[in-house]
Amino acid sequence: MIEIDKSIEQGFSGKPNGLYDVLVQLQNLSLMTEGQIYYVCKKGNSTTGKSWANAFTTIAAAITASNATVSWAGNREDNYILIAPGTYAENLTSLPYYTTIIGLGVPGTATPVIVYLTGGSAVAATTVLGTRIYNVRFEADGAVNIFQATTMNDCEIVECTFCANDGDVVDGLEISSSTNLTVKNCKFIADTEGTGMTNGMYFGSGTNFVFADIIGNIIAGCDGAGTGIYVNGNTVSSETVIRNNIIKLGGAGVGISVGQTGSAYKQAMVIGNYIFTQAGTCIACDTDFAINNWHNNGTTVTNEPNMPT
């Protein structure tokens, strides 16, 4: 259980939604879960990982410990991994099953939680199940994907940042096949304007991208001819909604590209997105399931493509 020191209570109890309130929420969280809370901190002693003093010093160690407790008979413990601010030079080749990862760093400050290995992907996993990731910044440079997974089912990625540190990065987020995936309020950026990733998000090359909700993301880190959100033409994307995303491309790229055109029942719904290009394309998909706003090279086109009459 998370223990709150009396001095912290006295110092922060008068500030609504301040540090004390956050700690209380985490303590209540620990009382509710049947699983284990694992701690990751650069200053830990890397023993049990079950307190800040005994914290693991790598995220990979916490993932290994968490996965060792999962009951594959169906009793899912729903573990938590709390990560202290810092830069973790790791290539995560697996993610924890049925576990929530929470980065405790404050976005926009000098001490967020960053996963970044020079010249490699931050995450390169295979099967991912029931993983929820909040408030973590993933970075990469070189001809790699920042975050990739072969299969990602029943997962959430919320309030995370994907940063391309040079213009060679391929995809910010690449997932081959998924069911029940949520990507919400994330940012896809580049550290140098005018360079960036080829695709902000790439879904496909597998069989399914179904029951997904891609909502409220900001994609401004693609190169000029890149694609904000790309769904492979061989991938069934029925019951998926791509909505309320803001995409800015510095050239003649495509805001959103969704395959399976002509097969409407396999098509994602692309609704209420705002796309900015320079002589580019708003979206490329079945127009029966798309209505968006597009600002192209100084010309505003409302509701493009239009819904059929």
C-alpha positions in Angstrom: 0.0 0.0 0.0 1.2 3.5 -0.7 1.9 5.3 2.6 1.4 9.0 2.9 3.7 10.8 5.3 2.1 13.2 7.8 4.2 16.1 6.8 3.0 15.7 3.2 -0.6 15.7 4.4 0.0 18.9 6.4 1.8 20.7 3.6 -0.6 19.9 0.8 -4.0 19.1 2.3 -5.3 22.7 1.7 -4.6 22.6 -2.0 -7.4 20.9 -4.0 -6.1 18.5 -6.7 -2.5 19.1 -5.5 0.1 16.6 -4.6 -1.7 15.3 -1.5 -4.9 14.6 -3.4 -3.0 12.7 -6.1 -1.3 10.6 -3.4 -4.6 9.9 -1.7 -6.0 8.7 -5.1 -3.0 6.4 -5.6 -3.5 5.1 -2.0 -7.1 4.4 -2.7 -6.1 2.7 -5.9 -3.8 0.4 -4.0 -6.6 -0.5 -1.6 -9.0 -1.3 -4.5 -6.8 -3.5 -6.7 -6.3 -7.2 -6.0 -3.0 -7.0 -7.8 0.4 -5.7 -7.0 1.8 -2.2 -7.4 5.4 -2.1 -8.7 7.6 1.0 -8.5 10.3 2.1 -10.9 12.8 4.8 -9.9 16.4 5.5 -11.0 17.3 5.8 -7.2 15.7 2.5 -6.2 17.8 -0.5 -4.9 16.3 -2.8 -7.5 15.1 -5.5 -5.1 11.4 -6.3 -4.7 10.0 -3.3 -6.6 7.2 -3.1 -4.1 8.0 0.3 -2.6 9.9 3.4 -3.6 12.9 2.4 -1.5 13.0 -1.0 -3.1 12.0 0.2 -6.6 13.3 -1.4 -9.7 15.6 0.8 -11.7 14.3 -0.3 -15.1 10.9 -0.6 -16.5 11.7 -4.0 -18.0 12.3 -5.4 -14.6 8.9 -4.2 -13.4 7.3 -5.8 -16.5 8.9 -9.1 -15.8 7.8 -9.1 -12.2 4.2 -8.1 -13.1 3.9 -10.8 -15.8 5.1 -13.4 -13.3 1.9 -12.8 -11.2 -0.6 -13.1 -14.0 -3.0 -16.0 -13.6 -3.8 -17.3 -17.1 -6.7 -19.3 -15.6 -8.7 -16.1 -15.9 -8.0 -14.5 -12.5 -6.4 -11.3 -13.7 -4.9 -9.3 -10.9 -4.8 -5.9 -12.7 -1.3 -4.8 -11.5 0.0 -1.3 -11.6 3.5 0.0 -12.5 4.3 3.5 -11.3 7.4 5.2 -12.9 9.2 8.1 -11.3 10.5 10.9 -13.5 13.6 10.2 -15.5 15.0 9.0 -18.8 15.0 5.2 -19.2 17.3 4.0 -21.9 15.4 0.9 -22.7 14.1 -1.0 -25.7 11.0 -2.7 -24.2 10.5 -6.0 -26.0 7.4 -6.9 -24.0 4.7 -5.1 -22.1 2.9 -6.2 -18.9 -0.4 -8.1 -19.3 -3.5 -6.7 -17.6 -1.4 -3.9 -16.0 -1.7 -0.1 -15.9 1.5 1.8 -16.4 1.5 5.4 -15.0 4.3 7.9 -15.7 4.5 10.3 -12.7 6.5 12.9 -14.5 4.9 16.3 -15.2 4.5 16.9 -19.0 6.2 20.1 -20.2 8.8 20.1 -17.5 12.4 18.9 -17.4 11.4 15.7 -15.6 8.8 13.7 -17.5 9.0 9.9 -17.8 10.9 9.3 -21.0 11.6 5.9 -22.7 14.4 6.4 -25.2 17.3 4.2 -26.4 19.6 5.9 -28.9 19.2 4.3 -32.3 16.4 2.0 -31.4 12.7 1.7 -30.8 11.4 2.5 -27.4 8.9 -0.4 -27.6 9.1 -3.4 -29.9 6.7 -6.0 -28.5 4.8 -8.9 -29.9 1.5 -9.9 -28.1 0.1 -7.2 -25.7 -3.1 -7.9 -23.7 -4.9 -5.6 -21.4 -2.2 -3.0 -21.1 -3.0 0.6 -20.2 -0.3 3.2 -20.5 -0.7 6.8 -19.2 1.6 9.8 -19.3 4.8 8.3 -20.8 6.9 10.0 -23.5 8.4 7.6 -26.1 11.3 8.8 -28.3 13.4 7.3 -31.1 15.9 8.2 -33.8 17.1 6.3 -36.8 15.1 4.3 -39.3 12.9 2.6 -36.6 9.4 2.8 -35.2 9.1 4.6 -31.9 6.5 2.2 -30.5 5.5 -1.1 -32.3 3.5 -4.2 -31.4 2.4 -7.2 -33.4 -0.9 -7.7 -31.6 -2.5 -5.3 -29.1 -5.9 -6.3 -27.8 -8.0 -4.6 -25.0 -5.4 -1.9 -24.5 -5.3 1.9 -23.9 -2.7 4.5 -24.6 -3.7 7.8 -23.1 -1.9 11.2 -22.7 1.4 9.8 -24.1 3.9 11.6 -26.4 5.7 10.1 -29.3 8.7 12.1 -30.4 10.9 11.6 -33.5 14.4 12.9 -32.8 15.4 12.9 -36.4 13.8 12.7 -39.9 14.6 9.0 -40.3 11.9 7.7 -37.9 9.3 5.5 -39.7 6.2 5.4 -37.6 5.3 6.9 -34.3 2.9 4.1 -33.3 2.7 0.9 -35.4 0.4 -1.9 -34.5 -0.1 -4.8 -36.9 -3.4 -6.2 -35.5 -5.7 -5.1 -32.7 -9.1 -5.4 -31.2 -10.6 -3.0 -28.6 -7.7 -0.5 -28.8 -8.0 3.1 -27.5 -5.4 5.8 -28.4 -6.6 9.0 -26.8 -5.2 12.5 -26.3 -1.7 11.6 -27.4 0.9 13.8 -29.1 3.0 12.9 -32.1 5.8 15.4 -32.5 9.3 16.0 -33.9 12.1 17.7 -32.0 13.0 19.7 -35.2 10.3 21.4 -37.3 10.2 20.1 -40.8 11.5 16.7 -40.0 9.8 13.8 -38.4 8.2 10.4 -38.8 6.7 8.9 -42.0 3.4 8.1 -40.4 2.1 9.3 -37.0 0.1 6.1 -36.5 0.1 3.0 -38.7 -2.4 0.2 -38.3 -2.4 -2.9 -40.4 -0.3 -5.5 -42.2 -2.2 -7.9 -39.9 -5.9 -8.9 -40.3 -7.9 -6.7 -37.9 -8.1 -3.1 -36.6 -11.6 -3.4 -35.2 -13.5 -1.8 -32.3 -10.8 0.8 -31.9 -11.3 4.4 -30.8 -8.6 6.9 -32.0 -9.7 10.1 -30.5 -8.4 13.6 -29.6 -4.8 13.1 -30.7 -2.5 15.8 -32.1 -0.2 14.8 -34.9 2.3 17.4 -35.9 5.5 15.4 -36.2 5.2 13.8 -39.6 7.4 14.9 -42.5 5.9 17.0 -45.2 4.8 14.1 -47.4 3.8 11.8 -44.5 0.5 10.4 -43.4 -1.1 11.3 -40.1 -3.1 8.1 -39.5 -2.7 5.2 -41.9 -4.8 2.0 -42.0 -3.4 -0.6 -44.3 -5.7 -1.6 -47.2 -5.6 -5.3 -46.2 -6.9 -4.6 -42.7 -10.6 -4.9 -41.7 -11.4 -1.7 -39.7 -15.1 -2.2 -39.1 -16.6 -0.7 -35.8 -13.5 1.5 -35.5 -13.9 5.3 -35.0 -11.2 7.9 -35.9 -12.5 11.2 -34.5 -11.6 14.6 -33.2 -7.9 14.3 -34.2 -5.8 17.4 -35.3 -3.3 16.6 -38.0 -0.8 19.1 -39.4 1.4 18.2 -42.4 4.0 20.6 -43.8 3.6 19.3 -47.4 1.5 17.3 -49.8 0.9 14.4 -47.4 -2.4 12.6 -46.5 -4.2 13.4 -43.3 -5.9 10.1 -42.8 -5.7 7.1 -45.2 -8.0 4.1 -44.6 -8.0 1.0 -46.8 -10.8 -1.4 -47.8 -12.5 1.2 -50.0 -15.4 -0.2 -51.8 -16.0 -2.6 -48.8 -18.1 -0.3 -46.7 -18.9 -2.8 -44.0 -15.1 -3.2 -43.4 -14.5 0.5 -43.2 -13.7 2.7 -40.2 -15.8 5.8 -39.5 -13.7 9.0 -39.9 -15.5 11.8 -38.3 -14.8 15.4 -37.1 -11.1 15.5 -37.7 -9.2 18.7 -38.5 -6.5 18.4 -41.1 -4.0 20.9 -42.4 -1.9 20.2 -45.5 0.1 22.1 -48.2 -1.2 20.8 -51.5 -2.0 17.5 -49.8 -5.1 15.3 -49.3 -7.6 15.5 -46.5 -8.4 11.8 -46.3 -8.4 8.8 -48.5 -11.2 6.4 -47.6 -14.7 5.4 -48.3 -16.7 8.7 -48.4 -19.8 7.0 -47.0 -18.1 7.0 -43.6 -16.2 10.3 -43.5 -17.0 13.9 -42.7 -14.1 16.2 -41.7 -12.7 19.7 -41.9 -9.7 20.4 -44.1 -7.5 23.4 -44.5 -5.3 23.0 -47.6 -2.7 25.5 -48.5 -4.7 28.5 -47.3 -8.0 27.2 -48.6 -10.6 26.0 -46.1 -12.8 23.1 -47.3 -15.5 22.2 -44.8 -16.7 18.7 -44.5 -14.4 16.9 -46.9 -15.4 14.5 -48.2 -19.1 15.3 -48.0 -21.6 12.8 -46.7 -23.7 11.4 -49.6 -27.0 13.1 -50.3 
